[in-house]
Amino acid sequence: MERLRIVVEFSGKKEDEYKLYYRLQKHSNPAAYIKDVLLGLVPIPGQLVLLPNKENTQIESTDDEDLMDF
C-alpha cells in the first residue's frame, strides 16, 4: 500500500503560523493529529460542537494532553 502525503508549510514570519507550528509540535505525531482533526475524530480546539438532543457546548482545550499518545 502506498503512502500519500501532503506537505504543510508554515511561515516563521507570520506570528499566527509560527504559534500554530509550535502548538502542533507538542504532539508526538503532529501529522496523525491533523489527520484525526480532518476526519472529525478529534474536535478543533475552540470549535462549537453540535450534540444530538443536547444543548450546544463549547469544547475547551488547553492542549495539555496529546490524545493520540498511547
Order of alpha helices (4+ residues) and beta strands (2+ residues): alpha-alpha-beta-beta
